[in-house]
Amino acid sequence: LPSDSPEFPLWEYYYRCRLLQDYISGMTDLYAWDEYRRLMAVEQ
């Protein structure tokens, strides 16, 4: 799909969401909880 296509932003968003989904699904529960706390600055 060419980057100047009108559908490009939609497909880019879709694939970014898929990457995020794959990243999260590969985490263990404890790792996901620690990562959430780190990203939300719960733990200093």
C-alpha positions as a Markdown table, in Angstrom:
| # | Residue | x | y | z |
|---|---|---|---|---|
| 1 | Leu | 0.0 | 0.0 | 0.0 |
| 2 | Pro | 1.6 | 3.3 | -1.0 |
| 3 | Ser | 2.1 | 5.8 | 1.8 |
| 4 | Asp | 0.1 | 8.4 | -0.2 |
| 5 | Ser | -3.0 | 6.2 | -0.4 |
| 6 | Pro | -6.0 | 7.6 | 1.5 |
| 7 | Glu | -6.3 | 4.3 | 3.4 |
| 8 | Phe | -2.7 | 4.4 | 4.6 |
| 9 | Pro | -3.4 | 6.0 | 8.0 |
| 10 | Leu | -6.1 | 3.5 | 8.8 |
| 11 | Trp | -3.9 | 0.5 | 8.0 |
| 12 | Glu | -1.0 | 2.0 | 9.9 |
| 13 | Tyr | -3.2 | 2.4 | 13.0 |
| 14 | Tyr | -4.4 | -1.1 | 12.6 |
| 15 | Tyr | -0.9 | -2.6 | 12.5 |
| 16 | Arg | 0.3 | -0.4 | 15.4 |
| 17 | Cys | -2.7 | -1.8 | 17.4 |
| 18 | Arg | -1.7 | -5.3 | 16.4 |
| 19 | Leu | 1.9 | -4.8 | 17.5 |
| 20 | Leu | 0.7 | -3.5 | 20.9 |
| 21 | Gln | -1.7 | -6.4 | 21.3 |
| 22 | Asp | 1.1 | -8.9 | 20.5 |
| 23 | Tyr | 3.4 | -7.1 | 23.0 |
| 24 | Ile | 0.9 | -7.3 | 25.8 |
| 25 | Ser | -0.2 | -10.8 | 25.1 |
| 26 | Gly | 3.4 | -12.0 | 25.4 |
| 27 | Met | 3.7 | -10.7 | 28.9 |
| 28 | Thr | 3.2 | -12.7 | 32.1 |
| 29 | Asp | 0.8 | -11.3 | 34.6 |
| 30 | Leu | 3.5 | -10.2 | 37.0 |
| 31 | Tyr | 5.6 | -8.6 | 34.2 |
| 32 | Ala | 2.5 | -6.8 | 32.8 |
| 33 | Trp | 1.7 | -5.5 | 36.3 |
| 34 | Asp | 5.3 | -4.3 | 36.8 |
| 35 | Glu | 5.3 | -2.7 | 33.4 |
| 36 | Tyr | 2.0 | -0.9 | 34.0 |
| 37 | Arg | 3.3 | 0.5 | 37.3 |
| 38 | Arg | 6.5 | 1.6 | 35.7 |
| 39 | Leu | 4.7 | 3.4 | 32.8 |
| 40 | Met | 2.2 | 5.0 | 35.1 |
| 41 | Ala | 4.9 | 6.2 | 37.5 |
| 42 | Val | 3.2 | 4.4 | 40.4 |
| 43 | Glu | 6.6 | 3.3 | 41.5 |
| 44 | Gln | 9.5 | 5.7 | 41.8 |
